Amino acid sequence: KCFEIYKKKKTKCKNCPAELTFKDGQDHVYTQVGLSQSGDETYYIVNTTPLSLDDEGNPVLVIEIATDITEVTNLQKQLKQAHDFYATLIENSTDGIIALNNKGKTEILNPIAKEILEWKSQKKPGVEQNKKMLPNEFYHEADASGSIAKLRDVDLTTAKGNKIPVRFNAVELRSGNNVLGRAAFIEDLRPLKKLEKEQIDAERLAAVGQTVAGLAHTIKNMLMGLEGGIYMVDTGLKKSDAERIFKGWAILQKNFDKTTALIKNFLSFSKGRLPVLRIIDPNSLVESIVELYRASAAKQGVELLAELEQYMKEAPLDPDGIEACLTNLLSNAIDAATLREDGAGRVIIRTKDSANILSFEVEDNGIGMDSEISQKIFTTFFTTKGGKGTGLGLLTTRKIVQEHGGKITVTTELDKGSTFTIRFPRERLYLIMDESLKSSNKI
């Protein structure tokens, strides 16, 4: 029996094509699973057709042809497994993935891409809809490696018209020399931007804490001065000592004026605000500051120079705020440089743009600072100018820098000079500019 040969069975197949052909005289085709001589599972297609008929037209003989399709079936299984493997990866990817065929039709839109693009329809987006949502560079020509857009931060427009920040990468899909289409990989940066904003806020709060501690220390010293003046006035009155009263009153007046100036400056310093950022050329800003101060520095025997990044990109900055920062640092640097005994003072303002970080440097060849002083300048109302300074200049500078999401540091060496460096990550600057725009729109 055929079932004994093909399948090593003792009973006939449930749907025996030969039996069906004997019954109805028609051709039949079935896919069957059997066993080879070695006992391996074998797939084949069985075709049956009448070979000869009796006088009444009923089949007397039926021919059965079995074609081995095991190799093809195994390839189909492997193909399905590969398809399921990659489909599972795509469906469960933490990045959004959208793939188009070479006619621009959407073939793949995974769940994360739907979420990022706010695509609610069961149908996949069409050609025109994709062009509205995806950046223009997605449709640029690919390079030799197949890359269309390198990893970079851009804004996408969702199906609802919302602008969202993403990290975008796109490649051309190829099979040999044939172009199959193109795919985009999208990372939602909103959670990262939120964390960055929280970090910036935390840095600002930490700065406030340090400032309050410094303010308390400064006010304590002023109160001691006031107490001293009061004591001298009291004792002068008791002894009818006019000279002592006059000296005590002078101390009171001096400390009162100093307290008033400090409170006014601190009120101005403590006003919280988001900087008003706009796209400007950092080099132009520095050039205007240097031009303004060059003559004044020269009168004090200090040479003022600018060393500017040759290929500086524009950046979102608050021009007034950054000008205030650089002016404070420049003023301090000039004062330090004038203290050189040889009269060869020099101050350099630099701009740098590297690794997506915009930097300003103010370097002087003045007297420098020891480690104790350099550790105090950003954390307390500390001044080396005696009664001429309130210690708010560098605190204000640090505050403005932190409002931009940046950091300020100093390197210094006694008798050799100091370099103050302000660094702004460009990603943070754009984040703060977006916040500023949103805030102004609400107003």
C-alpha positions as CSV (number, residue, x, y, z in Angstrom):
1,K,0.0,0.0,0.0
2,C,1.2,3.5,-0.7
3,F,0.6,4.6,2.9
4,E,2.8,1.7,4.0
5,I,5.6,2.8,1.7
6,Y,5.3,6.6,2.1
7,K,4.3,7.0,5.7
8,K,5.0,3.7,7.3
9,K,1.4,3.6,8.4
10,K,-1.0,0.6,8.7
11,T,-4.1,2.6,7.8
12,K,-4.9,4.7,4.7
13,C,-4.6,8.5,4.8
14,K,-7.6,10.5,5.8
15,N,-7.8,12.3,2.5
16,C,-6.4,9.8,0.0
17,P,-6.2,11.5,-3.4
18,A,-6.1,8.2,-5.3
19,E,-9.3,7.1,-3.5
20,L,-11.0,10.4,-4.4
21,T,-9.9,10.1,-8.1
22,F,-11.4,6.5,-8.2
23,K,-14.6,7.9,-6.8
24,D,-15.1,11.0,-9.0
25,G,-12.7,10.5,-11.9
26,Q,-11.2,14.0,-11.3
27,D,-7.7,15.1,-10.7
28,H,-6.6,15.8,-7.1
29,V,-3.6,17.5,-5.5
30,Y,-2.6,17.3,-1.9
31,T,0.4,18.2,0.1
32,Q,1.5,15.3,2.3
33,V,4.0,14.6,5.0
34,G,5.8,11.2,5.0
35,L,9.0,9.5,6.0
36,S,12.1,8.9,3.9
37,Q,14.0,5.6,3.8
38,S,16.2,6.9,6.6
39,G,13.1,7.8,8.7
40,D,13.4,11.7,8.2
41,E,10.3,13.8,7.8
42,T,9.6,14.4,4.2
43,Y,7.3,16.8,2.4
44,Y,5.9,16.1,-1.0
45,I,3.0,17.0,-3.3
46,V,0.8,14.2,-4.6
47,N,-1.0,14.5,-7.9
48,T,-3.5,11.8,-8.9
49,T,-5.3,11.5,-12.3
50,P,-7.3,8.6,-14.1
51,L,-5.0,6.5,-16.3
52,S,-7.7,4.2,-17.9
53,L,-11.5,4.0,-17.7
54,D,-14.0,1.1,-18.0
55,D,-17.0,1.1,-20.4
56,E,-19.0,3.2,-18.0
57,G,-16.3,5.8,-17.7
58,N,-15.2,4.8,-14.2
59,P,-11.4,4.9,-13.5
60,V,-9.8,1.4,-13.6
61,L,-6.3,2.6,-13.1
62,V,-5.1,5.8,-11.4
63,I,-1.6,7.3,-11.7
64,E,-0.1,9.0,-8.6
65,I,2.9,11.3,-8.9
66,A,4.7,12.4,-5.7
67,T,7.1,15.3,-6.0
68,D,9.6,15.9,-3.1
69,I,9.3,19.5,-1.8
70,T,11.2,18.9,1.5
71,E,14.0,21.4,0.6
72,V,11.6,24.1,-0.5
73,T,9.4,23.5,2.6
74,N,12.5,23.8,4.9
75,L,13.5,27.0,3.2
76,Q,10.0,28.4,3.7
77,K,10.2,27.5,7.4
78,Q,13.6,29.2,7.7
79,L,12.3,32.2,5.9
80,K,9.3,32.4,8.2
81,Q,11.5,32.0,11.3
82,A,13.8,34.8,10.0
83,H,10.8,37.0,9.3
84,D,9.3,36.3,12.8
85,F,12.7,37.0,14.4
86,Y,13.1,40.4,12.8
87,A,9.4,41.3,13.1
88,T,9.7,40.6,16.9
89,L,12.8,42.8,17.1
90,I,11.1,45.6,15.2
91,E,7.8,45.4,17.1
92,N,9.6,45.5,20.5
93,S,12.3,48.0,19.6
94,T,12.6,51.0,22.1
95,D,13.2,53.2,19.0
96,G,10.5,54.1,16.5
97,I,11.1,52.4,13.1
98,I,9.4,53.4,9.8
99,A,10.3,51.7,6.5
100,L,9.2,52.7,3.0
101,N,9.5,50.7,-0.2
102,N,11.1,52.1,-3.3
103,K,7.8,53.7,-4.3
104,G,7.4,55.6,-1.0
105,K,4.7,53.3,0.5
106,T,4.9,52.6,4.2
107,E,5.8,48.9,4.8
108,I,6.7,49.0,8.5
109,L,5.5,51.3,11.3
110,N,6.3,49.8,14.7
111,P,4.3,50.7,17.9
112,I,6.9,53.2,19.2
113,A,6.9,55.0,15.8
114,K,3.1,55.2,16.0
115,E,3.4,56.6,19.5
116,I,6.1,59.2,18.7
117,L,4.3,60.3,15.5
118,E,0.9,60.3,17.2
119,W,-0.4,58.1,14.4
120,K,-3.8,56.7,15.5
121,S,-5.2,55.4,12.2
122,Q,-5.1,51.6,11.6
123,K,-3.9,52.4,8.0
124,K,-0.3,53.1,7.5
125,P,0.6,56.7,6.5
126,G,0.7,57.5,2.9
127,V,3.5,59.2,0.8
128,E,2.3,62.8,1.4
129,Q,1.6,62.2,5.1
130,N,5.1,60.9,5.6
131,K,6.6,63.9,3.9
132,K,4.7,66.2,6.4
133,M,6.0,64.2,9.4
134,L,9.5,63.2,8.5
135,P,12.5,65.6,8.1
136,N,13.4,66.7,4.5
137,E,16.7,65.0,4.8
138,F,15.0,61.6,5.0
139,Y,14.4,62.0,1.3
140,H,18.0,63.0,0.4
141,E,20.2,60.8,-1.7
142,A,22.1,58.1,0.2
143,D,25.9,58.1,0.3
144,A,28.0,55.1,-0.8
145,S,27.5,53.3,2.6
146,G,23.8,53.6,2.3
147,S,23.5,56.3,5.0
148,I,20.9,59.0,4.4
149,A,21.0,60.9,7.7
150,K,23.5,60.4,10.5
151,L,22.5,60.4,14.1
152,R,21.4,64.0,14.9
153,D,18.8,65.8,16.9
154,V,15.9,67.3,15.0
155,D,12.3,68.2,15.5
156,L,9.5,66.1,13.9
157,T,6.0,67.2,13.2
158,T,3.5,64.6,14.4
159,A,0.3,63.7,12.8
160,K,-1.4,66.1,15.2
161,G,0.9,68.9,14.2
162,N,3.0,68.9,17.4
163,K,6.8,69.5,17.3
164,I,8.8,67.0,19.2
165,P,12.6,66.6,19.7
166,V,14.0,63.3,18.4
167,R,17.3,61.7,17.6
168,F,17.1,60.7,13.9
169,N,19.0,58.3,11.7
170,A,18.0,57.0,8.3
171,V,19.5,54.4,5.8
172,E,18.8,53.2,2.3
173,L,17.6,49.5,2.2
174,R,19.5,47.5,-0.4
175,S,19.8,44.0,-1.7
176,G,23.0,43.8,-3.7
177,N,22.7,46.5,-6.3
178,N,18.9,46.8,-5.9
179,V,17.3,49.6,-3.8
180,L,14.4,48.2,-1.8
181,G,13.5,51.4,0.0
182,R,14.6,53.4,3.0
183,A,14.1,53.3,6.8
184,A,14.3,55.8,9.6
185,F,15.1,55.1,13.3
186,I,13.7,57.6,15.7
187,E,14.5,58.0,19.4
188,D,12.1,60.1,21.4
189,L,14.2,62.7,23.3
190,R,11.4,64.2,25.4
191,P,12.2,62.0,28.5
192,L,15.9,63.0,28.1
193,K,15.1,66.7,27.7
194,K,12.9,66.5,30.8
195,L,15.8,64.9,32.8
196,E,18.1,67.6,31.5
197,K,15.7,70.3,32.6
198,E,15.4,68.7,36.0
199,Q,19.2,68.6,36.3
200,I,19.5,72.3,35.3
201,D,16.8,73.2,37.9
202,A,18.7,71.1,40.5
203,E,21.9,72.9,39.7
204,R,20.2,76.2,40.1
205,L,18.7,75.3,43.4
206,A,22.2,74.1,44.6
207,A,23.6,77.5,43.6
208,V,20.8,79.3,45.5
209,G,21.7,77.2,48.6
210,Q,25.4,78.2,48.3
211,T,24.5,81.8,47.7
212,V,22.2,82.0,50.8
213,A,25.0,80.5,52.9
214,G,27.4,83.1,51.6
215,L,24.8,85.9,52.2
216,A,24.3,84.8,55.8
217,H,28.0,84.9,56.4
218,T,28.4,88.4,54.8
219,I,25.4,89.9,56.7
220,K,26.8,88.5,60.0
221,N,30.1,90.4,59.3
222,M,28.1,93.6,58.6
223,L,26.1,93.2,61.7
224,M,29.3,92.9,63.7
225,G,30.4,96.2,62.1
226,L,27.1,97.8,63.0
227,E,27.3,96.5,66.6
228,G,30.8,98.0,66.9
229,G,29.6,101.4,65.7
230,I,26.7,101.3,68.1
231,Y,29.0,100.5,71.0
232,M,31.3,103.4,70.1
233,V,28.4,105.8,69.9
234,D,26.9,104.6,73.2
235,T,30.2,104.8,75.1
236,G,30.8,108.2,73.5
237,L,27.5,109.5,74.6
238,K,28.0,108.3,78.1
239,K,31.5,109.9,78.3
240,S,30.4,113.0,76.3
241,D,33.3,112.1,74.0
242,A,32.4,113.9,70.7
243,E,35.3,112.4,68.8
244,R,34.3,108.8,69.8
245,I,30.7,109.6,68.8
246,F,31.9,110.9,65.4
247,K,34.0,107.8,64.8
248,G,31.2,105.4,65.9
249,W,28.7,107.2,63.6
250,A,31.2,107.0,60.7
251,I,31.4,103.2,61.3
252,L,27.6,103.0,61.4
253,Q,27.2,105.0,58.2
254,K,29.8,103.0,56.4
255,N,28.2,99.6,57.3
256,F,24.7,100.9,56.7
257,D,25.6,102.0,53.2
258,K,27.4,98.7,52.6
259,T,24.3,96.8,53.8
260,T,22.0,98.8,51.7
261,A,24.1,98.3,48.6
262,L,24.4,94.6,49.2
263,I,20.6,94.2,49.7
264,K,19.8,96.1,46.5
265,N,22.4,94.1,44.5
266,F,21.1,90.9,46.0
267,L,17.5,91.7,45.1
268,S,18.6,92.3,41.6
269,F,20.7,89.1,41.6
270,S,18.0,86.9,43.1
271,K,15.3,87.7,40.5
272,G,14.6,84.4,38.9
273,R,14.0,84.4,35.2
274,L,14.5,82.4,32.1
275,P,17.1,84.1,29.8
276,V,15.7,85.5,26.5
277,L,17.7,83.4,24.0
278,R,18.0,84.2,20.4
279,I,20.3,82.9,17.6
280,I,23.4,85.1,17.5
281,D,27.1,84.9,16.4
282,P,29.2,84.4,19.6
283,N,32.3,85.9,17.8
284,S,30.5,89.1,17.0
285,L,29.4,89.5,20.6
286,V,33.0,89.1,21.8
287,E,34.3,91.5,19.2
288,S,31.9,94.2,20.3
289,I,33.0,93.7,24.0
290,V,36.7,93.8,23.2
291,E,36.2,96.9,21.0
292,L,34.4,98.6,24.0
293,Y,37.1,97.8,26.6
294,R,40.3,97.9,24.5
295,A,41.0,101.7,25.0
296,S,40.2,101.5,28.7
297,A,42.5,98.5,29.2
298,A,45.3,100.2,27.3
299,K,45.1,103.3,29.6
300,Q,45.7,100.9,32.5
301,G,48.7,99.3,30.7
302,V,46.9,96.1,29.7
303,E,46.8,94.7,26.2
304,L,43.3,93.3,25.4
305,L,43.2,90.6,22.7
306,A,40.5,88.4,21.1
307,E,41.2,84.8,19.8
308,L,38.1,83.7,17.9
309,E,37.1,80.2,16.6
310,Q,37.5,80.4,12.8
311,Y,34.4,78.3,11.9
312,M,32.1,79.3,14.8
313,K,28.5,78.3,14.4
314,E,25.7,80.6,15.6
315,A,24.1,79.6,18.9
316,P,21.0,80.5,21.0
317,L,22.2,82.9,23.7
318,D,20.9,85.8,25.8
319,P,23.1,88.6,24.4
320,D,22.6,90.9,27.5
321,G,23.3,88.1,29.9
322,I,26.4,86.8,28.2
323,E,27.7,90.3,27.8
324,A,27.2,90.9,31.5
325,C,29.2,87.6,32.2
326,L,32.1,88.4,29.9
327,T,32.2,92.1,31.1
328,N,32.4,90.9,34.8
329,L,35.2,88.5,33.9
330,L,37.0,91.0,31.7
331,S,36.9,93.7,34.4
332,N,38.3,91.3,37.0
333,A,41.0,90.1,34.5
334,I,42.1,93.7,33.7
335,D,42.3,94.5,37.5
336,A,44.5,91.4,38.0
337,A,46.7,92.2,35.0
338,T,47.4,95.8,36.2
339,L,49.0,94.4,39.4
340,R,52.0,93.0,37.4
341,E,55.2,94.8,38.4
342,D,56.6,94.8,34.9
343,G,53.5,96.6,33.4
344,A,53.1,94.0,30.7
345,G,49.5,93.0,31.5
346,R,47.6,91.1,29.0
347,V,44.0,89.7,28.8
348,I,42.7,87.4,26.1
349,I,39.1,86.5,25.4
350,R,38.7,83.3,23.4
351,T,35.8,81.5,21.7
352,K,35.8,77.7,21.1
353,D,33.4,75.3,19.5
354,S,34.2,71.6,20.0
355,A,32.3,68.4,20.6
356,N,29.0,70.3,20.4
357,I,30.1,72.6,23.3
358,L,30.4,76.3,23.0
359,S,33.1,77.8,25.2
360,F,34.2,81.3,26.2
361,E,37.6,81.8,28.0
362,V,38.9,85.0,29.7
363,E,42.6,84.6,30.4
364,D,44.9,87.1,32.2
365,N,48.6,87.1,33.1
366,G,47.9,88.8,36.4
367,I,48.8,87.8,40.0
368,G,46.6,84.7,40.1
369,M,45.0,83.3,43.2
370,D,45.9,80.7,45.8
371,S,43.7,77.6,46.2
372,E,41.8,79.0,49.2
373,I,40.7,82.1,47.3
374,S,39.9,80.2,44.1
375,Q,37.5,77.9,46.0
376,K,35.6,80.8,47.5
377,I,35.0,83.0,44.5
378,F,31.9,81.2,43.2
379,T,30.3,80.2,46.5
380,T,30.3,83.3,48.8
381,F,30.1,87.1,48.6
382,F,33.9,87.1,48.3
383,T,35.9,90.0,47.0
384,T,39.6,90.8,46.7
385,K,38.8,94.5,46.0
386,G,38.2,95.5,49.6
387,G,35.5,98.1,50.1
388,K,35.2,98.6,46.3
389,G,33.6,95.3,45.7
390,T,30.5,93.5,46.9
391,G,31.5,90.0,45.8
392,L,28.4,89.8,43.6
393,G,30.1,90.0,40.2
394,L,31.2,86.4,39.9
395,L,28.0,85.2,41.7
396,T,25.9,87.0,39.1
397,T,28.1,85.6,36.3
398,R,27.6,82.0,37.6
399,K,23.9,82.6,38.0
400,I,23.6,83.7,34.3
401,V,25.7,80.8,33.1
402,Q,23.6,78.3,35.0
403,E,20.4,79.9,33.6
404,H,21.9,79.0,30.2
405,G,22.5,75.4,31.4
406,G,26.2,76.0,31.4
407,K,29.1,75.8,33.9
408,I,31.9,78.2,34.8
409,T,35.3,77.1,36.1
410,V,38.7,78.7,36.8
411,T,42.3,77.5,36.6
412,T,44.8,79.8,38.3
413,E,48.4,79.9,39.5
414,L,50.0,82.5,41.8
415,D,52.1,85.1,40.0
416,K,51.1,83.6,36.6
417,G,47.5,84.4,36.1
418,S,44.0,82.9,35.8
419,T,41.7,81.6,33.1
420,F,37.9,81.6,33.6
421,T,36.1,79.2,31.2
422,I,32.4,79.1,30.5
423,R,31.0,76.0,28.7
424,F,27.6,75.7,27.1
425,P,26.4,72.3,25.8
426,R,24.5,73.4,22.6
427,E,21.7,70.8,23.3
428,R,20.9,72.6,26.5
429,L,20.9,76.0,24.9
430,Y,18.3,74.8,22.4
431,L,16.2,73.2,25.2
432,I,16.2,76.5,27.2
433,M,15.4,78.5,24.1
434,D,12.3,76.2,23.6
435,E,11.3,76.8,27.2
436,S,11.7,80.5,26.8
437,L,9.6,80.6,23.6
438,K,6.9,78.5,25.2
439,S,6.8,80.8,28.2
440,S,6.6,83.9,26.0
441,N,3.8,82.3,24.0
442,K,1.8,81.6,27.1
443,I,2.2,85.3,28.2
